[in-house]
Amino acid sequence: MKFKIFSLSLFALSVVAFSSCKKDYTCTCTTTVAGVSKTNAHDLPNQHYSDAKSACDRFESDANNGGIGTTNCHL
């Protein structure tokens, strides 16, 4: 009986631990032009990790499409 309770508890804990929950993320972008760097932070509230990563990648892509300087973004 104790083994069943332990197994059920372990299963429930693993479901909670590995479930995909929404969090607040910050995408930090650093732009370098002629050796001068500037960092901007973009808040991404209530996002799944994959959605926040996609948004951050879009920030980087959009910034680099301007042709001036280089921008690198990360969560």
C-alpha positions in Angstrom: 0.0 0.0 0.0 2.8 2.4 0.9 4.5 1.6 -2.5 1.3 2.6 -4.4 1.0 5.9 -2.5 4.7 6.6 -3.1 4.4 5.8 -6.8 1.3 7.9 -7.2 2.9 10.8 -5.4 6.0 10.5 -7.5 3.9 10.5 -10.7 1.9 13.5 -9.6 5.1 15.4 -8.8 6.7 14.6 -12.1 3.6 15.8 -14.0 3.8 19.1 -12.2 7.5 19.4 -12.6 7.5 18.7 -16.4 4.3 20.6 -17.3 4.6 23.5 -19.6 3.8 26.6 -17.6 3.7 30.3 -18.5 6.3 32.6 -17.1 7.6 36.2 -17.5 10.7 36.4 -19.6 13.0 39.2 -20.6 14.7 39.3 -23.9 17.9 41.2 -23.7 19.3 42.7 -26.9 22.7 44.2 -27.4 23.3 46.3 -30.5 26.9 47.2 -31.5 27.6 50.0 -34.0 31.1 51.2 -34.7 32.4 49.6 -31.5 29.7 51.2 -29.3 27.2 48.9 -27.6 23.7 49.6 -26.3 21.6 47.1 -24.4 17.8 47.0 -24.4 15.4 44.8 -22.5 12.1 43.6 -23.8 9.6 42.2 -21.3 7.7 39.2 -22.4 5.0 38.5 -19.8 3.0 35.3 -19.4 4.7 33.3 -22.1 5.6 29.7 -22.7 9.4 29.3 -23.2 9.1 28.5 -26.9 6.9 31.5 -27.6 9.3 33.8 -25.7 12.2 32.4 -27.6 10.5 32.9 -30.9 9.7 36.5 -30.0 13.3 37.2 -28.9 14.6 35.7 -32.1 12.2 38.0 -34.1 13.6 41.0 -32.1 17.1 40.0 -33.2 16.1 39.4 -36.8 14.2 42.6 -37.2 17.0 44.6 -35.7 19.6 43.0 -38.0 17.4 43.7 -41.1 18.2 47.4 -40.8 21.8 46.8 -42.0 23.5 49.1 -39.4 25.4 47.4 -36.7 24.9 43.9 -35.2 22.3 42.9 -32.7 22.4 39.8 -30.5 19.3 38.9 -28.4 18.9 36.2 -25.7 16.4 35.3 -23.0 
